[in-house]
Amino acid sequence: MKKLMTIAASVVLLFGVSTAAQAQEEVDWTAGYNYIGVQGGAQATLTHYKFMDLVTPQFAVQFGRYFNDKVGARLHVQGYKINSGFKADRFNFITEDQKYSFKDITGDLDLLLNFSNIINPNRTNHTFNWYGVVGFGVNYTWGTDEFNAVTAMSNNGNYYVGPIQCGDKHSCFNGRLGTGVEFNLSKAVGLTLEADANYKNDQFNYKWNDRCDWQIAAFLGLNIHLGVKSKKTEPVVVEPVYATRVDTVWYDDTEYKTAEVAEEITRDIHYQIRKADPVSERMVNEIADFVKTHKDAKVTVTGYADKGTGNAKINMKYSEERAVAVADALKAAGVSADIITVDWKGDTVQPFAENDENRVAITVATGIGEKKEPVKVKKFRTKEVRYQVQ
């Protein structure tokens, strides 16, 4: 199957260049044409066995001719491998389900009907075509070793008893109804998707039940069109007449408006053990810059000490010194003392899971800042347009 699709893709690439040529000329599909094609897909014979176990690959070649844009005929040959089986609950000569395979080939002479053109005979775009298939032919099967091995379990030695058996090979009739679509990549190449139902003799799958067998198949294919004619028409030259008008063109533009937004920043200034300085100049400047650019700014400085060293009294002292040191640095950087709130917790509160990180002064600044918000507005402009009136 993979090899078939590779070949199909190569042929499409080879013939696809003719698509551009088709755009420059009209194709006379009513004149008819010959074609050859290859198909690949899957089939299953409908029986009481598990359906998915019956699906097998199927390949086909076809040689055909469309006599006009509505009716055609083809010789279609398909085959490869067929799966079938016995269910243990239906046959008393086996104790568990048995699947078997055999080979087959089917040749049909099919009548083709282009439904798209029959329904709409005046259409001009023939890129997509829906067609129907009615056919009759002969089916031939062989390679029944697996079947014979299963039926050898029965008392009779061979389950199938049919009127047209010859050793391990037999033939039967094949009737067909199907439908498909063809997409013309160009006048030379068409891709097809086809589904067929095949009506066969009872002995097709080697199991005799007094009812004819049904086989369903689906194919993806590639057709090469031969002898497709083009319509030769003389171009009609018409001198164009132009006029000018003024058009109003509306478009979206973006403007920006200023909006107030509540903002907050937090800076954690950590210290070594028993230390309350130095204070991070970078972090102090970041707080100071925030205060300068925000309205109604407030600053809260809270000092902490780690619980793992010292005692409660010493730690309360260190946390106070750390908070005061940061507040003094902020004042030195230009932050008004009126907006600074100083607090200290000693080791009664541990804001961080890591012990050493709790030797810290946490500074939180809040205020009202401004940001630019984009706003979509409608605007227009005029332009002169020259257009053809005749």
Disulfide bonds with the S-S distance in Angstrom:
none
